[in-house]
Each structure stands twice: as structure tokens, then as C-alpha cells.
């Protein structure tokens, strides 16, 4: 990515095509032996019939992945198996039915591991008995209770120094660096002791460190300074439930519900507090609200509802609620206690004259901590104009899942080469929104444009990649808002091209997800001792290489690239380029006439601090066309496109705009 200022002549040195992965066949037979490495069976995903995997030997295993309500997991999971005594393993991602299938398995003892970002990794032992049987295994994943979402806006009423300290603390919290977070928050507290944001974050920090007693006064101060701080109210209320201080919990949580009655966790927590205080009528009322919210808490709320109804001696309704809970929680660790409680209710219903002893509440259902991404919904972040840095906000990954960076790089590199070979030119309609913003991201000016956009791709010799971009408005070269031209939009994913990979350091951070799809997260950084082959800026006659770092989301099933995020390794004060943060999102674009499916950029966001101005740009692309190799004549005029999904042939210039 680069900028062109008409007066300064700032251009990128290289305009390279991004890594748009080519579609891959899924009909090759699996190879099963002790030397198979992680990932070599990826191309069998999605086949509807297990029998299609058979090649004349072994059994088949179908693994179904469920959530703790007994339903299909809402996001894609990775299932891996390894035979005892074998060096390698096999893995597949789950399909739309939340299943993964493994064919042609010989006798032996296998370990089965199921992982997904946001959930605890589960392992099972499994052993086929021989023959060509099909075995089915259900695995339930439980939410990872240690993960927290820190991605909503804090207030802005604090001094610049306090804000910067709080921002640093927030980044440390996201990186789980609690010592640094505490140091920065202590500094912010000295500057702004009455800030609700600072007090609330300190309370949250001490909860994460297990120091509940120290957290309470900061949460109380946060609420005192901001009477609508629902986040701190719910967290404080849950701490008081854990301490069995139900009257104080009820007072705090009632205040939260009065402010935000749609927040299911506030309703659920208040129901727990009433249940602990044996106010069964109010507990039933709040639990009913939480169940109806149907936002992830209905299962937990049903358990509280069942106990409240039992306390009201409405036994048939209580039995129904508890049976519903058991049905949606087949693998819950509390299942034996719930079943015993249910049995007592059924006995009371059958023999009411014998029900002389009051029912005891289920152990743990009132006072158990639920401070997690599923049940606290604590969203904290600063409303800064820049997105979080690549190294400040590592995405959530599945715990304990091994990631072979060499395998991921090799497979993704193949997709890059396939696309460069398959495509000569493609066109699209580009919509651009350009904003100049203040330090908090508030727009100072805004402009929108629409362009005919074309990329010309070539590989003149092995490992030498070239791409030229054209933008037109009607029949004239494009005009750009702010006298700044954005170039090199699709170039970032080329860091995965085999000819360029050795110029970067790569680290596979684990198994994450992007919009419900399982992805490998790969971090990259320019090697200081290697030439920069992706990015350089020209100002006048001078060249300024730009070292980049970033993260790539790579599909776990076919190694397509879903997203690339990048930023500067360090600022370039020589040209007053202080920051640049770019994200590119890719999506599948079918071209039926070529019988191809290419992954092309759909959305691009760019944030840059250049020459004391802050710019935010949003690019979106659609109406893609693919041209044949000879679609352009020597005068640079396009011939008829080979694929025209609802878009007229654009007028093009043979030269980039501005020349």
C-alpha cells in the first residue's frame, strides 16, 4: 500500500498482486500411513457420504462436534487423529453439518483431538475393531472460560496523558500482560482517580488476577463516577453472588437491569441472586426474561428457572425446565446433581404428602464464577482512531493445538502460484470512501468515489512478479480525494509466495477463526537482513523501503487466505509517515466460463498518519470480470471480457493514473 501526493510524488516501488488462492479438488483418495504429516488430508472436506472415502480397506470414523447445548457447533472446528505408535497424524475441518470424516483407518488405538477458537480442546480415545465399519463419535466442546472480549469503546473524558496510559494498559490486558497493565493503570489512576473507565479496568484486572477483594472498591468507584456503567455493575454483582452477599448483589444487579433490560447476563445474574436469597418468585421472573433473550444464556438461565419453579412448588413446570436443561447439556459436569434434584422433584410430585423437607438448591449453580467471554460480555477498548496493533491484540486461539508453519506456508504458497498462473487481467468496480479524521477518529471531511478498476498480472520470469493497476472514471484517468492515490491494494498476501517467503519471518500462532471458519493464524515480519521486495516509497527521486509486519488468516480446510492485516515495523520520519495499518479481506469469486473460482479482495481498510494528517480509507470491490490473456490489444484497449456478471466493459487507459 502506498500513497501518491501530487506535489510530493509519493509512489510505491512495487505493485504486486495479492495471494488469491485457486480452488482445489476434493476428490483425491486419502493416503493413510504412519508417515503422513499434519494436514495432508485437507482436500476431502465436505463429501456428503463416508463411503466415497473408501479405497477397499479399513474403517471410517465420523466425528460430530457439538456445543454444550447438544447442538451443532456454530463455528468450524478442526479434528485431528493419531494412531498410537505412528509419527504423524491426520486432520480435517468440520463441514456445514459440524462433522469431520476419516476413511480407511486400520486397526489400532487412536487419539482424537477436537479444537476450535473460543472453546476448550477435547481429546478422546478411540479404537476400531476391524473390518469396513463406519463409526460415529460425538464430542462436546465447552466455552473457554478464560477468554475475554476487550473490544468496545471506553469514554473519552480524560486527559491525554491518562488516555495514553489507559490505552497502553488496555493493550497489555489484551496480551494478558497483567503486570504491565497494572503499572499503566496505576499511572492513569494518579492522573484521573475519578475516571470510571480507569476504575472499572482496575476492577476487571484484579478479577482476572484472582484478587476479588481488591477488585470490589474499584468497581464501586467506577459505578459511583458513572451511574450507567452496566459493565462494572454486573461484574460487581457477580462478585457479591460468589461471596453469598445476596442483598447487595440484588441491589447492584437491579440497577444494571433498570439501565439495560435487554442485557441477558444482568437478568441471569439477578435471577441467581434472588435464587440465592430464596426469593423464588422474583428469581423466576428474571430467569424467564433471560431465557427469552436467546443470546447464549438460555441454557444457564433454564437451570436457574427450574430451581425457582421448584421453590414455588410448581413441580411440573420445574421438571419440564430441568429436563430441557439436561437435553441441551448432555455432557455437563453437573448432570448427576441435576438428575438427582430432578428425581427428588418427581418423587414429590408423585407423593406430595411425603415432601416435608425443603429442597436444597443445587450446589454451585448460584455461587459458581462465570466470568468468561460467554457470561460476562465485558467489552473494553479505547475509541482511538487507529485499530489495535498487530502485536497488541492477538486473536483468540484454541488451546493446545499444534500448528505446522512449514506445512501451512507450503500449501498457501501453492495457491499463490496457481492464481498467478491462472489469471492475466481482471476488472472490478471499486467504491472508495476517504476521510480525514481527528485523534479520536471523528471525521473532519469525507469524500466518496467510484472507479473502474483493473489489475494486469504477470510473471515475466520465475519468481519475478509484476502487477499494474488502472483506475478510470468514465473515459478519464481517476481523480482521487485529498490528492492522494492509493496503490498496491492487493499486494500484501504475496508475502506467502514461495519466491518471497524467505524475506519474512513466520510464526504460526495457532488455530483461530474468521467469521465462523477455522483458520491458521500466521504472523509475519520483514527480516532485517533480507531485501524488501514488497514495499517501498518514492518521494521525488528518493526511494524509502518500508518494512512490514502483520498477520494472515489462512483457511484450515483449503489454505485459502481470508484476511491479511499489516502495519509498519517502525515509522518513516524522513517522509513524515508515522503509521500505516491495512486490512484486506478476501472472498471466493466464481467464473463459470473459465470453470474457476478465485479468491479476490472484497474489502480493504487503510489507516495512515502522513504529513500530520490522519486518513482513513475504505475500499470495496464487486462486479468482477476476468479477461483472457489476449483481451487487451497493443493500444491498451480492452476486448470483450470473457466473464461479465452484470458489468459493462470499462474504459481503460494503458498508463496508470497520474502519468
Residue, then its C-alpha position, 0 to 999 in steps of 0.5 A: x500500500x502506498x500513497x501518491x501526493x501530487x506535489x510530493x510524488x509519493x509512489x510505491x516501488x512495487x505493485x504486486x498482486x495479492x495471494x488469491x488462492x485457486x480452488x482445489x479438488x476434493x476428490x483425491x483418495x486419502x493416503x493413510x500411513x504412519x508417515x503422513x504429516x499434519x494436514x495432508x488430508x485437507x482436500x476431502x472436506x465436505x463429501x456428503x457420504x463416508x463411503x466415497x472415502x473408501x479405497x477397499x480397506x479399513x474403517x471410517x470414523x465420523x466425528x460430530x462436534x457439538x456445543x454444550x447445548x447438544x447442538x451443532x457447533x456454530x463455528x468450524x472446528x478442526x479434528x485431528x487423529x493419531x494412531x498410537x505408535x505412528x509419527x504423524x497424524x491426520x486432520x480435517x475441518x468440520x463441514x456445514x453439518x459440524x462433522x469431520x470424516x476419516x476413511x480407511x483407518x486400520x486397526x489400532x488405538x487412536x487419539x482424537x483431538x477436537x479444537x476450535x477458537x473460543x472453546x476448550x480442546x477435547x481429546x478422546x480415545x478411540x479404537x476400531x475393531x476391524x473390518x469396513x465399519x463406519x463409526x460415529x463419535x460425538x464430542x462436546x466442546x465447552x466455552x473457554x472460560x478464560x477468554x475475554x472480549x476487550x473490544x468496545x469503546x471506553x469514554x473519552x473524558x480524560x486527559x491525554x496523558x491518562x488516555x495514553x496510559x489507559x490505552x497502553x494498559x488496555x493493550x497489555x490486558x489484551x496480551x494478558x500482560x497483567x503486570x504491565x497493565x497494572x503499572x499503566x493503570x496505576x499511572x492513569x489512576x494518579x492522573x484521573x482517580x475519578x475516571x470510571x473507565x480507569x476504575x472499572x479496568x482496575x476492577x476487571x484486572x484484579x478479577x482476572x488476577x484472582x484478587x476479588x477483594x481488591x477488585x470490589x472498591x474499584x468497581x464501586x468507584x467506577x459505578x459511583x463516577x458513572x451511574x450507567x456503567x452496566x459493565x462494572x455493575x454486573x461484574x460487581x454483582x457477580x462478585x457479591x453472588x460468589x461471596x453469598x452477599x445476596x442483598x447487595x448483589x440484588x441491589x447492584x444487579x437491579x440497577x444494571x437491569x433498570x439501565x439495560x433490560x435487554x442485557x441477558x447476563x444482568x437478568x441471569x445474574x439477578x435471577x441467581x441472586x434472588x435464587x440465592x436469597x430464596x426469593x423464588x418468585x422474583x428469581x423466576x421472573x428474571x430467569x424467564x426474561x433471560x431465557x427469552x433473550x436467546x443470546x447464549x444464556x438460555x441454557x444457564x438461565x433454564x437451570x436457574x428457572x427450574x430451581x425457582x419453579x421448584x421453590x414455588x412448588x410448581x413441580x411440573x413446570x420445574x421438571x419440564x425446565x430441568x429436563x430441557x436443561x439436561x437435553x441441551x447439556x448432555x455432557x455437563x459436569x453437573x448432570x448427576x446433581x441435576x438428575x438427582x434434584x430432578x428425581x427428588x422433584x418427581x418423587x414429590x410430585x408423585x407423593x406430595x404428602x411425603x415432601x416435608x423437607x425443603x429442597x436444597x438448591x443445587x450446589x454451585x449453580x448460584x455461587x459458581x464464577x462465570x466470568x468468561x467471554x460467554x457470561x460476562x460480555x465485558x467489552x473494553x477498548x479505547x475509541x482511538x482512531x487507529x485499530x489495535x496493533x498487530x502485536x497488541x491484540x492477538x486473536x483468540x486461539x484454541x488451546x493446545x493445538x499444534x500448528x505446522x508453519x512449514x506445512x501451512x506456508x507450503x500449501x498457501x504458497x501453492x495457491x499463490x502460484x496457481x492464481x498467478x498462473x491462472x489469471x492475466x487481467x481482471x476488472x472490478x468496480x471499486x467504491x472508495x470512501x476517504x476521510x480525514x479524521x481527528x485523534x479520536x477518529x471523528x471525521x473532519x471531511x469525507x469524500x466518496x468515489x467510484x472507479x473502474x478498476x483493473x489489475x494486469x498480472x504477470x510473471x515475466x520470469x520465475x519468481x519475478x512478479x509484476x502487477x499494474x493497476x488502472x483506475x478510470x472514471x468514465x473515459x478519464x484517468x481517476x481523480x482521487x480525494x485529498x490528492x492522494x492515490x492509493x496503490x498496491x491494494x492487493x499486494x500484501x498476501x504475496x508475502x506467502x509466495x514461495x519466491x518471497x517467503x524467505x524475506x519474512x519471518x513466520x510464526x504460526x500462532x495457532x488455530x483461530x477463526x474468521x467469521x465462523x471458519x477455522x483458520x491458521x493464524x500466521x504472523x509475519x515480519x520483514x527480516x532485517x537482513x533480507x531485501x524488501x521486495x514488497x514495499x517501498x516509497x518514492x518521494x521525488x527521486x528518493x526511494x524509502x523501503x518500508x518494512x512490514x509486519x502483520x498477520x494472515x488468516x489462512x483457511x484450515x480446510x483449503x489454505x485459502x487466505x481470508x484476511x491479511x492485516x499489516x502495519x509498519x515495523x517502525x515509522x518513516x520520519x524522513x517522509x513524515x509517515x508515522x503509521x500505516x495499518x491495512x486490512x484486506x479481506x478476501x472472498x471466493x469469486x466464481x467464473x463459470x466460463x473459465x470453470x474457476x473460482x478465485x479468491x479476490x479482495x472484497x474489502x480493504x481498510x487503510x489507516x495512515x498518519x502522513x504529513x500530520x494528517x490522519x486518513x482513513x480509507x475504505x475500499x470495496x470491490x464487486x462486479x468482477x470480470x476476468x479477461x483472457x490473456x489476449x483481451x487487451x490489444x497493443x493500444x491498451x484497449x480492452x476486448x470483450x471480457x470473457x466473464x461479465x456478471x452484470x458489468x459493462x466493459x470499462x474504459x481503460x487507459x494503458x498508463x496508470x493514473x497520474x502519468 
